[in-house]
Amino acid sequence: MKVTLLSLSITIVSVLISANAHAGVVTFDSFTPNTSVNGQGGWTVEDSFGNSTFPYDEAVVDDGTGNQVLRMSNAVTSTSFSDQTFSHRPAVAAGETGAGLYNDYGTDHTTPNNPPLSSATAGSKYFHAAWDFKSATGGAQPDLFLSLSPAASQSPHRMSYVGIDGGNAGGFDLNFFDTTGVAFNGTPLVTGLSYSDWHTVEMYIEFVDGLGPGAPGSEMGNDIVNILVDGTLVHTGTTWESYFANAASQVSGPHAVDSLAFVARGSAAPGTSGNGIYFDNVTISNAQFNAVPEPSSLLIFGAVAGCCMVPRRRRR
């Protein structure tokens, strides 16, 4: 079939419109202010049976410029996962072929059931999460720390991790963890990000069937995780699939994800109460990571993409 400039442009526009339809950007503007995010726009701060043990320090607030955001700190922490703060969901769960979404704990509320139950099967091998963040005070806050993880909503089954450390005088430090066998590997992503400016983190996961190389019990994962900070690719790693494949206490087999968990664990920092981190423009989708187009394609792409890109709120 002959491909003309017009037909190619129409195809690109159609793809972009389709991607936009499943972008799932939450700006919190339609949420009720000065209340918990729980129950608003598909977000939860309770387990799948409506139980919440801890009064986490989170709320929808005005950031002082007329924009509503999610404010969260680690003034209150918990060792549990299923009642932490979970985002809205993409069009379909993401994971390897046949991967289960393990967020169904059964009628007795135990975690996990024996054996744990899967509530859905992955419909895509791609998961994309993005968020904007800044300090709620504009500066450092002693012992401020939160982590964000792709997970099955309202479950302990996380598949990746980005930590945000807001306690250092020089600015935000971000770190990443993936696994080899059951061992967790930490990687610094960036250091010294300005507390007073908004920053954007993007996480793209491609779930690849099977495991990577390595002796049984110490395999590497072959899933691909790309992390971008403020538009720059800062790290390519893998997921926690090798951990779940080898940890005797966990569900064996591939795990699917359908949410982004905002987790307050570890030592509490009571001094951050009412402050912490502002989050905005939280995107959850099944978009895949794309390399930069060839130079010959950029002109066509730019000509048709402007009207179709996912809207992110313009800052005042």
C-alpha positions as CSV (number, residue, x, y, z in Angstrom):
1,M,0.0,0.0,0.0
2,K,1.3,3.4,-0.9
3,V,2.0,5.5,2.2
4,T,1.6,9.3,1.7
5,L,2.5,12.1,4.0
6,L,-1.2,12.6,4.7
7,S,-1.9,9.0,5.5
8,L,1.1,8.7,7.7
9,S,0.0,11.8,9.6
10,I,-3.5,10.4,10.0
11,T,-2.1,7.2,11.4
12,I,0.1,9.0,13.9
13,V,-2.8,11.1,15.0
14,S,-5.0,8.0,15.5
15,V,-2.3,6.3,17.6
16,L,-1.9,9.4,19.7
17,I,-5.6,9.8,20.3
18,S,-5.9,6.2,21.2
19,A,-3.0,6.5,23.7
20,N,-4.6,9.7,25.1
21,A,-7.9,7.9,25.7
22,H,-6.2,5.6,28.2
23,A,-3.7,8.1,29.7
24,G,-5.5,8.3,33.1
25,V,-4.1,11.7,34.2
26,V,-5.3,12.7,37.7
27,T,-4.9,16.4,38.6
28,F,-7.0,16.3,41.8
29,D,-9.0,19.4,40.7
30,S,-12.3,17.5,40.8
31,F,-11.5,15.9,44.2
32,T,-13.0,17.2,47.5
33,P,-10.4,19.5,49.2
34,N,-9.1,19.0,52.7
35,T,-10.2,15.4,52.9
36,S,-8.5,12.0,52.3
37,V,-8.0,10.9,48.8
38,N,-9.7,7.6,49.8
39,G,-12.7,6.8,47.6
40,Q,-12.1,9.7,45.2
41,G,-11.4,9.1,41.5
42,G,-10.6,5.4,42.0
43,W,-8.0,6.0,44.8
44,T,-8.0,4.0,48.0
45,V,-6.4,4.3,51.4
46,E,-8.0,1.1,52.7
47,D,-7.9,-2.6,51.9
48,S,-10.3,-4.3,49.6
49,F,-12.7,-4.9,52.5
50,G,-12.8,-1.2,53.6
51,N,-10.4,-1.8,56.5
52,S,-7.8,0.8,57.4
53,T,-5.7,0.5,60.5
54,F,-3.6,3.6,60.3
55,P,-4.5,7.3,59.9
56,Y,-2.0,8.1,57.3
57,D,-1.0,11.8,56.8
58,E,-2.5,12.4,53.4
59,A,-5.1,14.8,52.0
60,V,-6.2,16.7,48.9
61,V,-5.1,20.3,49.4
62,D,-4.6,23.6,47.6
63,D,-0.8,24.0,47.0
64,G,-1.1,27.8,47.5
65,T,-1.5,28.7,43.8
66,G,-5.1,27.6,43.3
67,N,-4.1,24.1,42.2
68,Q,-5.3,21.1,44.1
69,V,-2.8,18.4,44.8
70,L,-2.3,15.3,46.9
71,R,-0.2,16.1,50.0
72,M,1.4,13.2,51.8
73,S,4.1,12.6,54.5
74,N,5.5,9.8,56.6
75,A,4.4,11.4,59.9
76,V,2.4,8.1,60.3
77,T,3.8,4.9,58.9
78,S,2.7,1.2,58.9
79,T,4.2,-2.2,58.2
80,S,1.1,-3.1,56.2
81,F,0.6,-2.5,52.5
82,S,-3.0,-3.2,51.4
83,D,-4.3,-0.1,53.2
84,Q,-1.6,2.3,52.0
85,T,-2.4,5.0,49.4
86,F,-3.1,3.4,46.0
87,S,-3.8,5.3,42.8
88,H,-6.5,4.9,40.1
89,R,-6.0,2.1,37.5
90,P,-5.1,1.8,33.8
91,A,-7.4,0.3,31.1
92,V,-6.1,-3.2,31.9
93,A,-3.7,-4.9,34.4
94,A,-0.2,-5.2,33.2
95,G,2.2,-8.2,33.4
96,E,3.7,-11.2,31.7
97,T,1.5,-13.7,29.8
98,G,-0.9,-15.2,32.4
99,A,0.3,-13.0,35.2
100,G,-2.2,-12.8,38.1
101,L,-3.4,-9.7,40.0
102,Y,-3.0,-10.8,43.6
103,N,-5.2,-8.3,45.5
104,D,-8.0,-10.6,46.6
105,Y,-7.5,-11.7,50.2
106,G,-10.8,-13.7,50.7
107,T,-13.7,-13.3,53.0
108,D,-11.7,-14.0,56.2
109,H,-9.5,-10.9,55.6
110,T,-6.3,-12.9,56.0
111,T,-3.1,-12.0,54.1
112,P,-2.5,-14.0,52.2
113,N,-5.1,-16.7,51.6
114,N,-3.7,-20.1,51.4
115,P,-3.1,-20.1,48.5
116,P,-3.5,-16.5,47.6
117,L,-6.1,-15.8,44.9
118,S,-5.8,-13.8,41.7
119,S,-8.6,-11.3,40.9
120,A,-7.6,-10.8,37.3
121,T,-5.1,-11.7,34.5
122,A,-2.8,-9.3,32.8
123,G,-4.2,-7.8,29.6
124,S,-1.1,-5.8,28.6
125,K,2.7,-6.2,29.0
126,Y,3.1,-2.5,29.5
127,F,2.7,-0.3,32.5
128,H,3.4,3.4,32.7
129,A,3.3,5.6,35.8
130,A,4.2,9.3,36.0
131,W,3.9,11.9,38.7
132,D,5.0,15.5,39.5
133,F,6.2,16.3,43.0
134,K,7.8,19.0,45.1
135,S,8.3,19.8,48.8
136,A,5.2,21.0,50.6
137,T,7.3,23.5,52.5
138,G,9.7,24.4,49.7
139,G,12.6,23.0,51.7
140,A,14.1,20.0,53.4
141,Q,12.1,18.2,56.2
142,P,14.0,16.0,58.6
143,D,13.5,12.3,57.9
144,L,10.9,12.8,55.2
145,F,10.8,9.7,53.0
146,L,8.1,8.1,50.8
147,S,8.3,5.3,48.2
148,L,6.2,4.7,45.1
149,S,5.7,1.3,43.6
150,P,3.7,-0.3,40.8
151,A,1.6,-2.9,42.5
152,A,-1.7,-4.8,42.5
153,S,-4.1,-2.3,44.0
154,Q,-4.8,-2.9,47.7
155,S,-2.1,-5.6,48.0
156,P,1.4,-6.1,49.3
157,H,2.6,-7.3,45.9
158,R,4.9,-4.6,44.5
159,M,7.0,-5.0,41.4
160,S,9.3,-2.0,41.4
161,Y,10.3,1.0,43.6
162,V,11.3,4.6,43.5
163,G,12.2,6.2,46.8
164,I,12.0,9.9,47.5
165,D,14.2,11.2,50.3
166,G,13.3,14.8,51.3
167,G,15.4,15.1,54.4
168,N,18.7,16.2,53.0
169,A,19.7,19.9,52.9
170,G,20.9,19.7,49.3
171,G,17.6,18.7,47.8
172,F,15.6,15.6,47.0
173,D,17.5,12.3,46.5
174,L,15.8,9.5,44.5
175,N,16.7,5.9,44.5
176,F,15.6,2.7,42.8
177,F,15.5,-1.0,43.7
178,D,15.3,-4.1,41.6
179,T,16.2,-7.7,42.4
180,T,18.5,-10.6,41.5
181,G,17.1,-13.8,43.0
182,V,15.7,-12.7,46.4
183,A,18.4,-10.0,46.8
184,F,17.4,-6.3,46.4
185,N,19.8,-4.0,44.5
186,G,19.7,-0.3,45.3
187,T,20.7,2.3,42.7
188,P,20.8,6.1,43.2
189,L,18.8,7.8,40.5
190,V,19.4,11.5,41.1
191,T,20.6,13.8,43.9
192,G,20.0,17.4,44.9
193,L,16.7,18.1,43.1
194,S,15.4,21.5,44.1
195,Y,12.7,21.4,46.8
196,S,10.9,24.5,45.6
197,D,10.5,23.4,41.9
198,W,8.2,20.8,40.5
199,H,9.9,17.6,39.1
200,T,8.5,14.8,37.0
201,V,9.3,11.1,37.4
202,E,8.2,8.6,34.7
203,M,8.4,4.8,35.0
204,Y,7.9,2.5,32.0
205,I,7.8,-1.2,32.5
206,E,7.8,-3.9,29.8
207,F,7.0,-7.3,31.3
208,V,8.9,-10.0,29.4
209,D,7.9,-13.6,29.8
210,G,10.2,-15.8,31.8
211,L,13.3,-14.9,33.8
212,G,16.8,-13.8,32.8
213,P,20.1,-15.6,33.1
214,G,21.5,-17.0,36.3
215,A,21.6,-20.2,38.4
216,P,18.3,-21.4,39.9
217,G,17.5,-19.2,42.8
218,S,19.7,-16.3,41.7
219,E,18.3,-15.5,38.3
220,M,18.1,-11.9,37.0
221,G,14.8,-10.5,35.9
222,N,14.3,-9.9,32.2
223,D,11.6,-7.3,32.6
224,I,12.6,-3.9,31.5
225,V,12.1,-0.8,33.7
226,N,13.0,2.7,32.4
227,I,13.1,5.6,34.7
228,L,13.0,9.2,33.5
229,V,13.5,12.3,35.8
230,D,12.5,15.7,34.3
231,G,12.5,14.2,30.8
232,T,16.0,12.5,31.1
233,L,16.4,8.7,31.1
234,V,18.4,8.2,34.3
235,H,18.3,4.4,34.7
236,T,17.3,1.1,33.0
237,G,16.8,-1.8,35.4
238,T,14.4,-4.7,35.9
239,T,11.4,-5.5,38.2
240,W,11.1,-7.7,41.3
241,E,10.0,-10.7,39.3
242,S,13.1,-12.8,40.4
243,Y,12.1,-12.1,44.1
244,F,8.6,-13.4,43.6
245,A,9.9,-16.4,41.6
246,N,12.2,-17.5,44.5
247,A,10.9,-16.2,47.8
248,A,9.2,-19.1,49.6
249,S,6.8,-16.9,51.5
250,Q,5.5,-15.2,48.4
251,V,3.1,-16.2,45.6
252,S,5.1,-18.1,42.9
253,G,4.7,-17.1,39.3
254,P,4.3,-13.9,37.4
255,H,2.6,-10.9,39.1
256,A,0.5,-8.3,37.4
257,V,0.1,-4.7,38.5
258,D,-2.7,-2.2,38.1
259,S,-1.9,0.8,40.4
260,L,0.8,3.0,41.9
261,A,1.3,2.6,45.6
262,F,2.3,5.7,47.6
263,V,3.9,4.0,50.6
264,A,4.7,5.4,54.1
265,R,6.8,2.7,55.9
266,G,9.8,2.5,58.2
267,S,10.5,5.0,60.9
268,A,7.8,7.7,61.2
269,A,8.8,11.4,61.0
270,P,6.1,13.2,63.1
271,G,7.6,16.5,62.3
272,T,6.5,16.2,58.7
273,S,2.8,16.1,59.7
274,G,0.7,18.5,57.7
275,N,3.5,18.9,55.2
276,G,5.6,16.3,53.3
277,I,5.4,16.1,49.5
278,Y,2.9,17.5,47.0
279,F,2.0,15.2,44.2
280,D,0.1,16.2,41.0
281,N,-0.5,15.0,37.4
282,V,-0.4,11.3,38.4
283,T,-0.6,9.3,35.2
284,I,-1.4,5.6,35.1
285,S,-1.6,3.9,31.7
286,N,-0.5,1.0,29.5
287,A,1.8,3.2,27.4
288,Q,5.1,1.8,26.3
289,F,8.5,3.4,26.4
290,N,9.5,4.7,23.0
291,A,13.0,5.6,21.8
292,V,13.5,9.1,20.3
293,P,12.2,9.1,16.6
294,E,14.6,9.2,13.7
295,P,15.3,12.8,12.6
296,S,13.4,12.3,9.4
297,S,10.3,11.4,11.4
298,L,10.4,14.4,13.8
299,L,8.9,16.9,11.4
300,I,5.9,14.8,10.7
301,F,5.5,13.8,14.3
302,G,5.7,17.4,15.5
303,A,3.2,18.6,12.9
304,V,0.4,16.3,14.1
305,A,1.2,15.6,17.7
306,G,0.6,19.0,19.3
307,C,-3.2,18.7,19.3
308,C,-3.2,15.1,20.6
309,M,-0.7,14.9,23.4
310,V,-1.8,14.0,26.9
311,P,-2.7,17.2,28.7
312,R,-0.6,18.0,31.8
313,R,-1.8,21.0,33.8
314,R,0.1,24.2,33.2
315,R,1.6,25.5,36.4
316,R,0.8,29.0,37.6
